[in-house]
Amino acid sequence: MAIYKVSGWIRIILAVVVGEAILVVLTTLVQENLFGGISYTNSSRFDLVFGGAGTFLSAVICGAVSYFLVNARTTIPLWIISTLITAESIWLIFFKGTGDPVWFDLLASLSLLAGVWVGALLVRRFKDR
């Protein structure tokens, strides 16, 4: 069965699951495998800049794929993914603790949120052409 024939809610759930999986895999690949862990206190400036850019790009890909899967008709998957990012960030900052300054963790979270929405905007822009 083609993805375009799947009902709306199933497509939304699929977009969230696939988008979140892409975000987890790509951010892990960038932050842990390529840069050996990104930390404000332990990473070089090079690692912070390029690891941060790679993390942002991971979020852009997540947002683009999620929005594409719902045929750019609804932003519900983006809102759900944004809520998951926010919830995880709150948990990491306030309950688990990362050892980094709070502002650094907040900026990292905001870059993920921005990346998800930028990815959707890119899909919208190219879809309208």
C-alpha positions, -999 to 999 in steps of 0.1 A, spaced: 0 0 0 14 34 -10 20 59 18 -3 84 1 -33 61 6 -29 58 44 -55 76 65 -47 110 79 -41 101 116 -20 71 107 1 93 85 5 118 113 16 91 137 40 77 111 54 112 106 60 117 143 76 82 147 98 85 116 108 121 123 117 114 159 137 83 149 156 104 123 163 131 149 176 106 175 197 86 150 212 117 133 219 137 165 235 106 181 256 101 150 267 137 149 272 143 186 285 110 198 301 92 168 316 122 149 325 144 178 328 121 208 301 139 228 293 176 227 298 194 260 304 231 267 330 223 293 349 195 274 345 202 237 367 223 215 353 254 197 355 234 165 335 206 180 309 230 194 305 249 161 304 219 137 287 196 162 260 223 167 256 228 130 253 190 125 227 188 152 208 217 137 209 200 103 197 168 119 166 187 131 161 202 97 160 168 81 136 156 108 112 184 102 114 181 64 108 144 65 79 147 90 62 174 71 67 156 38 51 125 52 19 144 59 20 158 24 26 193 39 -10 195 49 -8 197 87 18 208 113 5 184 139 36 162 137 58 192 140 40 203 172 42 168 187 80 166 179 85 201 193 67 190 225 89 159 228 120 180 223 108 205 250 99 177 274 133 160 269 151 192 274 133 200 306 141 165 319 177 168 309 182 203 323 162 201 356 162 164 365 192 147 351 216 175 349 242 178 321 270 195 337 268 223 312 255 258 318 217 261 315 220 287 288 240 262 267 214 235 271 186 259 263 203 271 231 209 235 221 171 228 226 161 260 208 183 250 178 166 217 176 132 234 177 142 259 151 156 232 129 124 212 129 104 242 117 130 253 92 129 218 76 91 221 73 94 256 58 119 242 32 94 215 22 66 241 20 88 263 -2 98 236 -26 62 221 -27 48 255 -38 71 257 -68 
